[in-house]
Amino acid sequence: MTTKQTAMEVDTAFLKSRRGIVKVTEMVTLFVAFVCFAVASTPKYIAATALEFFITSLLLVLYLLKLNKRLTFFFWPLVDVLNSVFASVYFITLSLMAMTSYINTGMLIGGIMCFLLAVLLCAESYILFSIITFNRPRTETQNT
């Protein structure tokens, strides 16, 4: 009896691409904002950053393991664009709330990091939207 094992291939080229660099930078920024809000003991902000960190982690793993090519029931770039657009609006609002009503330095720095995250999310949505094609064939450059 022979067993065929399939190894998961890791796409290291994705980490070196613009999308990969922006995605990893988003995760670092989210983690710093999470730590700042945790130090400031603000549960609402902690929950928001933790949820987006989880979603961004899932999307990063999806692209790293090339699961977007196996799970074709979603158009993953569009899912990523929608996440980026809605999250950027949400984090702009969250950062303005945190920066205008801060009670300690951790909350202020967390608000600044959320604003930086919103800028990164806008950049990511622009990059993704520029490579999405709805009626043209895909090319290899669209995967970067």
C-alpha positions as CSV (number, residue, x, y, z in Angstrom):
1,M,0.0,0.0,0.0
2,T,1.5,3.3,-1.1
3,T,0.6,6.6,0.4
4,K,1.0,9.7,-1.7
5,Q,1.9,12.7,0.4
6,T,1.5,16.2,-1.0
7,A,3.7,18.9,0.5
8,M,2.4,22.4,0.9
9,E,4.5,24.7,-1.3
10,V,5.4,28.0,0.3
11,D,5.4,31.0,-2.0
12,T,8.4,33.0,-0.8
13,A,8.3,35.2,-3.8
14,F,5.0,36.6,-2.4
15,L,6.8,37.9,0.6
16,K,9.3,39.8,-1.7
17,S,6.5,41.3,-3.8
18,R,4.9,44.7,-3.1
19,R,1.7,43.0,-1.9
20,G,3.7,40.8,0.5
21,I,5.7,43.6,1.9
22,V,2.6,45.7,2.5
23,K,0.8,42.8,4.0
24,V,3.6,42.0,6.5
25,T,4.0,45.7,7.3
26,E,0.2,45.8,8.1
27,M,0.7,42.9,10.4
28,V,3.6,44.6,12.3
29,T,1.6,47.8,12.5
30,L,-1.5,46.0,13.8
31,F,0.6,44.2,16.4
32,V,2.1,47.5,17.6
33,A,-1.3,49.1,17.8
34,F,-2.7,46.0,19.6
35,V,0.1,46.2,22.2
36,C,-0.4,50.0,22.7
37,F,-4.1,49.5,23.2
38,A,-3.5,46.6,25.6
39,V,-1.2,48.8,27.6
40,A,-3.8,51.5,27.6
41,S,-6.5,48.9,28.7
42,T,-9.0,49.8,26.0
43,P,-11.0,46.6,25.2
44,K,-12.9,48.0,22.2
45,Y,-9.7,49.0,20.4
46,I,-8.0,45.8,21.4
47,A,-10.8,43.7,19.9
48,A,-10.7,45.7,16.6
49,T,-7.0,45.3,16.1
50,A,-7.0,41.7,17.1
51,L,-9.8,40.9,14.7
52,E,-8.1,42.6,11.8
53,F,-4.8,41.0,12.7
54,F,-6.5,37.6,12.5
55,I,-8.1,38.4,9.1
56,T,-4.8,39.7,7.7
57,S,-3.0,36.6,9.1
58,L,-5.5,34.3,7.3
59,L,-5.0,36.2,4.0
60,L,-1.3,36.1,4.3
61,V,-1.3,32.3,5.0
62,L,-3.7,31.9,2.1
63,Y,-1.3,33.6,-0.3
64,L,1.9,32.1,1.2
65,L,0.6,28.5,0.8
66,K,-1.0,29.3,-2.6
67,L,-4.4,28.2,-1.3
68,N,-6.0,30.9,-3.4
69,K,-5.2,28.8,-6.4
70,R,-6.9,25.7,-4.8
71,L,-9.9,27.4,-3.2
72,T,-11.4,28.9,-6.3
73,F,-15.0,29.4,-5.0
74,F,-14.0,33.0,-4.0
75,F,-12.2,35.6,-6.1
76,W,-9.6,36.2,-3.5
77,P,-8.1,39.5,-4.8
78,L,-11.6,41.0,-4.6
79,V,-12.1,39.7,-1.1
80,D,-8.8,41.2,-0.1
81,V,-9.7,44.6,-1.7
82,L,-13.1,44.6,0.1
83,N,-11.3,43.9,3.4
84,S,-8.7,46.6,2.7
85,V,-11.3,49.2,1.8
86,F,-13.7,48.6,4.7
87,A,-10.8,48.2,7.2
88,S,-9.2,51.4,6.1
89,V,-12.5,53.3,6.7
90,Y,-12.9,51.6,10.0
91,F,-9.4,52.3,11.2
92,I,-9.5,55.9,10.1
93,T,-12.6,56.3,12.3
94,L,-11.0,54.3,15.1
95,S,-7.7,56.3,15.0
96,L,-9.6,59.6,15.1
97,M,-11.6,58.4,18.1
98,A,-8.5,57.2,19.9
99,M,-6.4,60.3,19.2
100,T,-9.1,62.7,20.2
101,S,-10.2,61.0,23.4
102,Y,-6.9,59.5,24.6
103,I,-6.4,59.1,28.3
104,N,-2.8,58.0,28.2
105,T,0.2,57.7,25.9
106,G,-0.5,54.1,24.9
107,M,-3.9,55.1,23.5
108,L,-2.4,58.0,21.6
109,I,0.3,55.9,20.0
110,G,-2.2,53.2,19.2
111,G,-4.3,55.8,17.4
112,I,-1.4,57.0,15.4
113,M,-0.5,53.4,14.5
114,C,-4.1,52.8,13.4
115,F,-3.9,55.9,11.2
116,L,-0.7,54.5,9.7
117,L,-2.4,51.2,9.2
118,A,-5.3,52.9,7.4
119,V,-2.8,54.5,5.0
120,L,-1.2,51.1,4.4
121,L,-4.7,49.6,3.8
122,C,-5.5,52.3,1.2
123,A,-2.1,51.6,-0.5
124,E,-2.9,47.9,-0.6
125,S,-6.4,48.4,-1.9
126,Y,-4.9,50.6,-4.7
127,I,-2.3,48.0,-5.6
128,L,-4.9,45.2,-5.6
129,F,-7.5,47.1,-7.5
130,S,-4.9,48.0,-10.2
131,I,-4.2,44.3,-10.9
132,I,-7.7,43.0,-10.8
133,T,-9.1,42.3,-14.2
134,F,-12.7,41.4,-14.7
135,N,-12.8,40.7,-18.5
136,R,-9.1,40.2,-19.5
137,P,-7.0,37.0,-19.2
138,R,-4.8,36.7,-16.2
139,T,-1.0,37.2,-16.5
140,E,1.9,36.2,-14.3
141,T,2.5,39.9,-13.3
142,Q,-0.9,40.0,-11.7
143,N,0.2,37.6,-9.0
144,T,2.8,40.0,-7.7
